[in-house]
């Protein structure tokens, strides 16, 4: 699975990626604002080196609700600095003091009320910021390539991590 296609030719630069979590930032773009009412707390969370589902379980435990009461729109990279929304259903109650949440690598940035649970895939997209170290290659060729990408875009590409460890997701899908 290491021979995957490139939309605009091979990479014009090489370097080291993900030396630290801050080298790969992902910001979820919801595409809507919390409506300010309802039984869900909509939390804007920053997480560092933390799995999305693990964070959801931590939020459930802190709020004293079942894990199924926590929603999120998408799984974000673990080895990264990410900002994304979570919803926590709190029927008939205000909920905990979210500023008191003490989970390593997790910070609550904002809390608002919302009328619906976040469901998978409802966000409009993601914004990425990727930092490379020890770059080698042609800056001019890289700038030319960025111009082509700006003009023509890129396909919705995914790497071998989407196939699971050892291709397990493919075997599961075929079953």
N, C-alpha and C positions, 0 to 999 in steps of 0.2 A: 504493500500500500504506500510505499514511499515515492513512487513515480506518478505524481498527480500533475495535471495540466496547468499551464499558466496562460492567462488570457492575453497578455501583452508580451510574451517572451520571458526568458529567465530573468532572475533578479540582477539589476545593475550594481547593487551594493551587497555587501555581506557585513555581518557584525554580530555582536552578542546581544541576545534578547533576554529579557526577564532576569537581569542580575538581581533586582529587588522587585517587590510587589509594585512599587511606584513606577516602575518601567512599563507597566501595562495597566492603563486606566480604562475603565468602562463606566459610562454614565448612561443609565436607562432614560429614555425619552418616553414618558407616558403618553403624551398627546392630549391630555385632559387634566383639569385641575380637580382637586377634592371639592365636593359640593358643600362641605361645611356642616352637613347634618347627617344623621343616621347612626346606626349601631356599630359601625366599624371605625377603628382608629386607622388612619392611613399614615404610615410612618415612612419618612425618607431616611434611609440608613446608609452609612458608609461602612464598608467592611474591608478588612485587609487580611489576606491569606485565610479566608474563611469561606466554607462551602455554603451555598444559598440555603439548602435544605437544613443544614445544621443550625444556621442562624434562625430560620423559621421555628425550629424546635426550642431554641433558647428564648425567643420572644413568647412562645406559647407558655413555657414554664414560668417566665417572669410575670405574665398576665394571669396565670392560673386558669388557662383554657386548654382545651384539647388541641393537639397539633393540627387537626383538620379545620380549626377555626382561623388559622393563619393562611393567608393567600399571598401569592407573588406572581408576577407576570412571566418572568423568564429566569432560567438558571444562568448565573454569571460565573465567570472563571474564578476558580479558587485562588490560584497563585497570581493575584492582581489586587489593585485598589479599585473597588467598585462602589458606585452609588446607585441604589435602586429602591423601589417602593415595596413595602409589605403592608398587608391589611390584617388587622386583628379584630375579630368579631367579639364585641363586648355588649351583649344584649342587656338593656336595662341598667347599665352602670357606666361610670365615667372612665374606669380603667386605672391602671397604676400610674405612678409618677415616672414617666419614661426617662426623665433625666437621671434617675437613680439606677438605671440599667448598667451593670458592670460586667461586661462580657469582653474578654480579651479580643482585640481586633475589630470590635463593633462599636459604632457611635451613632446615636440617634441625632439626626440633623434637624428634623422638623416633624411635628405631629399635627394632623388635622382630622376632623370627622368626615366620614364618607358614607354614602347610603348603600354601597355594594362591596362585596368581597372582590379582591383582585383575582382574576382568572388567568390561566396560562395564555400567553400570546396577545393580550389586550394592549400592550405597549406599542407605540408607533415605531420604535427602533432603538438603536444604541449608538452612542458616540464613543469613539475610541481615541486614545492618545497612547502612542507607542514610542518608547525611547530606546534607541539602539546605542550600544557601546562599541568602541574599537572598530569603527567603520573602515571598510576597505572597498575601493571601486571608484567609479567615475561619477562625480557630482553632476556634471553636465548631462550624462546619460540618465541619471536618476531624475533630474528636473524635466528632461524630455519625456520620460515615462510617466511622470506625474501629470504632465500636460495631456497625454493620451488618455489616462485614467479619468481626468477631469472632463474631457470631451466625450468619452465613450462609456465610462463607468466600468464596473467589473461584475462578473456573475456572482450570485450568492454562493460563495465558495466556503467549503468547510474541509477541515483536515481529518486525518485518520483518528483523532480523538473521538469523533462522532460515531465511529464504528465500535467503540467500547474496547476494553482491555482484551487484546488477542483476538479482536473481531467478534466478540461475544454478542454484540447487538445484531450483527448480521445473522448469526445462527438463531437467535431468538426470533427475529423477524421472519425467517424462513419456516420456522416451526408452526 
